Amino acid sequence: MSRKVREWLMRLSIETTHEEREQIDREIEGRKSVYCDEAVDKGLVSEQEFLEIVNLVKKRKKKLEIAYAV
């Protein structure tokens, strides 16, 4: 799991589960085609894009929770 992603989440005071952090890592890697720590370190991911990715992952999780609750 990405150390840099955890650092950004802590700095931005965003609480996530382990599963969400793994999904954030995979989303960054899929978009940037490099390891997520490297993408964050090299500035390939802006704070705005990072927040968009976090929100996307959280929305996906919420949709799944709603689908299984019905």
MOSUL-V758371 format. One record per residue. N is the residue number from 1. OMEGA is omega in whole degrees, -180 to 180 (999 if undefined). Layout:
N,OMEGA / N,OMEGA
This chain:
1,-175 / 2,176 / 3,-178 / 4,178 / 5,178 / 6,179 / 7,180 / 8,180 / 9,179 / 10,-179 / 11,-179 / 12,180 / 13,179 / 14,179 / 15,179 / 16,174 / 17,176 / 18,180 / 19,178 / 20,179 / 21,178 / 22,179 / 23,176 / 24,178 / 25,-178 / 26,180 / 27,178 / 28,-180 / 29,178 / 30,-179 / 31,-172 / 32,179 / 33,173 / 34,177 / 35,-172 / 36,177 / 37,180 / 38,180 / 39,179 / 40,-180 / 41,-177 / 42,178 / 43,179 / 44,179 / 45,177 / 46,178 / 47,179 / 48,179 / 49,178 / 50,179 / 51,177 / 52,179 / 53,179 / 54,180 / 55,178 / 56,-180 / 57,180 / 58,178 / 59,177 / 60,-179 / 61,-180 / 62,178 / 63,179 / 64,179 / 65,179 / 66,-179 / 67,-179 / 68,180 / 69,-177 / 70,999
